[in-house]
Amino acid sequence: MSSNTLDLDTLIRRDYAAGFVTDMDADTVPPGLSEDVIRLISAKKNEPQFLLEWRLKAYRHWLSMETPQWAQVHYPPIDYQAISYYSAPKRKGDGPSSLDEVDPKLIETYNKLGIPLQEQEMLAGVAVDAVFDSVSVATTFKDKLAKMGIIFCSFSEAVREHPDLVEQYLGSVVPPGDNFYAALNSAVFTDGSFVYIPRGVRCPMELSTYFRINASNTGQFERTLIIADEASHVSYLEGCTAPMRDENQLHAAVVELVALKDAQIKYSTVQNWYPGDEEGRGGIYNFVTKRGACRGDNAKISWTQVETGSAITWKYPSVLLEGDNSVGEFYSVALTNNRQQADTGTKMIHIGKNTSSTIISKGISAGRGQNAYRGLVKVLKGAENARNYTQCDSLLMGDRCGAHTFPYIEVRNRSAQVEHEATTSKIGDDQLFYCRQRGLSEEDAVSMIVNGFCKQVFNVLPMEFAVEAQKLLDISLEGAVG
Amino acid sequence: MLSIKNLHAQVDGKQILNGIELEVKPGEVHAIMGPNGSGKSTLANVLAGRDNYTVTDGELIYEGKNLRELAPEERAREGVFLAFQYPVEIPGVSNIYLLKAALNAQRKHRGEQELDAIDFIALVKEKMKLVEMKEELLYRSVNEGFSGGEKKRNEILQMMVLEPKLAILDETDSGLDIDALKVVAQGVNSLRSKEHAVILVTHYQRLLDYIVPDYVHVLAQGKIVKSGGRELALDLEKRGYGWIDQPDNAKSATVGAGS
């Protein structure tokens, strides 16, 4: 009706601020996957024999596996021989022993992304591990944390310095043959973060890892392992970005969490991998296995995720509730715009007595985005008085997107209480007009309605992430509604 | 303040308004009456700039500005308010949050400082007394689970907080009991002053017992077919709409009140 209605086509072109490429000399292994490549990766990292054998075993198992087909996502077959499995920024000697030795280009890259690696400039209370392509390039506040007995370092360093811990826990939550992508990761993983919180210690700051894919034709296969010893406490944040490229890139990570008796782990993700353009060209395939085990009584694991990026997301952060009275939580906002596809959810496996789990999933679909929630709540025979509450809400914008819900519930114990609620709603022209008639711009109205929809999840995000998440949603949704 | 000339408009391609003429000056209250389907609500929505309500001909001048060129939010910020016939529910967005965002968007547009939370709450609580609304409704999601009467009171509360120059009430009285009707009237009357004008779209004259209009216009087939004072509404009450001449043989009736 008004002559200056916003041009939606120009608005829908989302502004992906992290899409730049850093020009780096890199040590990149030629594309292709074989036992030799795995031996090469292992040799480059000076790994102990047990790890090489572990990788080779995973690889041999992977060869016998097939790509999972059950997810509600569609993409052409991936040529695993066309991917390079190792790329590291070139450096002199054995690598940086302090931040001063890190290539200034890398520091600049992270600054551009809003992640300052200089400790004096850091947001108070956050320690950062920065992973660039296949390797960890810097970890901040390491020494301070070490004084409390906290280990926070790159995975490679953990393999060198704490091989016993790695050997004890690696693959104990996600076995190497767990699924196709986990097996691939186990064979070729290059770096990632490692955290150990000693008994009774409450980690005084948020720990975080920022993953950055830079090189082209390179897969990123990182591995994160977090161990919270008895009665310890840690909050961990994970952020991800990648340049805009026309080809698809594979990201197949594995995250394992172990919470021992009375321990608590909170794991938050803001995932902003490059999502591809409006036509669906390019973007990251984000095929990730994340799982935590509450391996003692009264342990607690919370997953919080805000997923706005990736061409395709395939991930189900899960909790094995082994200890009595243990608690699992999953709070998720997953947004798909343009041609993005997401098949995401969680698995809550109730094994111990009086275990409880909460699942709050918010899916937002815009453009031609396809968003599926897939969740499993399983109560085993011995899990007396298990409780689960699941709430699964979908918000649709426009009439070309889709929302799908696949909840699986398996209960083998009569004392269980399992609740499932689901809603689907649409941002209506009526709602937008109502807000605009009160003086709000169209974008502010969309943002307000979407933030209202996501409120339950944003409320449990750490402060800095909550702000970032809201901004990301606003950017990702610009002009998504007509 | 508002000058409507020869207004023709379509809704989803269907011609509804066929040459409306209306002049509204500051301080005036105009009632727009007429049978169902005569175009009353269309007029209200056209003034607010709703999508799918397309002006095909005519002039809409408000405070010297061509309303046709302004987006809905720009009209709102210039002081045009529509109390909706069917207020919309917005899950997850608290009533008070929307109200604060709306007020501050309008204040910003006027170059005024945004109100902070404390001043804002004080303002809202003062206005709430007049509409006799339960405070808990402020913290609930916008209109979600509100009764019909609560939704209408909420519209009036928004109007009172935003203090529009031109308030358009689209059948705000429909479905209200007498107590709620009085509350609505109280709200509108509190806004009455030399600066503010009100357009009441209503099917029944009942509301006009409590808000005494300066002018009453009767709409039929998308045209104003008769204009008069308060007594016109009473005549309509007694005699219905049937006796009003149809637009084709009642050209003289389109003399705009107040012009």
Interface residues (C-beta under 8 A of the other chain):
Chain A: M1 S2 S3 N4 T5 S425 G428 D429 D430 Q431 F433 Y434 C435 R436 Q437 R438 G439 L440 S441 E442 D444 M448 I449 N451 G452 F453 C454 K455
Chain B: V46 A48 G49 R50 D51 N52 Y53 T54 V55 R68 E69 L70 A71 P72 E73 E74 R75 A76 R77 F81 L82 F84 P87 V88 E89 I90 P91 G92 V93 S94 Y97 L98 L99 A101 A102 L103 A105 Q106 H109 S141 Q158 L162
